[in-house]
Amino acid sequence: MPEKETFILNDPFDEPTEQRLKEFLHDRYEWLQIIRRYALSRDQGVMEIWKYYNDVKQWLFRLKNKKDTLCWIGFLPDTFRVTCYFSSKYENAIENSDLPVHLREAYQVTRDQTFRPISIRMEHHEEVAIVCKLIDMKLNK
């Protein structure tokens, strides 16, 4: 069983700042910035939202386009996790995409769920391009 991740932005009274993100993400802060700039450049309706969620006891960052959430970003020590939820209408697009096999397989095992996650713990710079593909999928539904 995979080790449980420890998310770090868990004080409801301490809203995250760019400076704090830079401090704990180090070089990966630039990866976050690339993802943010990419999403904002793709559609004028894209918004960035920070909110503290009591159910998960942490601050989450969300990229949203109109009513549709493009992705959720949670913060871990030295990195972050990006999660996009797709309904079953995306199944063919995801199966026929050039996404890594492990991500397509993870999506397939969630067939019984209404909203199916594809989640990436950002460990390698190449994953930034994968997140951008996921954002494109959400925007081009």
Secondary structure as UniProt FT lines:
FT   TURN            12..13
FT   HELIX           18..25
FT   TURN            26..27
FT   HELIX           28..42
FT   TURN            44..45
FT   STRAND          46..53
FT   TURN            54..57
FT   STRAND          58..65
FT   TURN            66..67
FT   STRAND          68..76
FT   TURN            77..78
FT   STRAND          79..86
FT   HELIX           88..90
FT   HELIX           91..95
FT   HELIX           101..108
FT   TURN            109..112
FT   STRAND          116..121
FT   HELIX           126..139
//
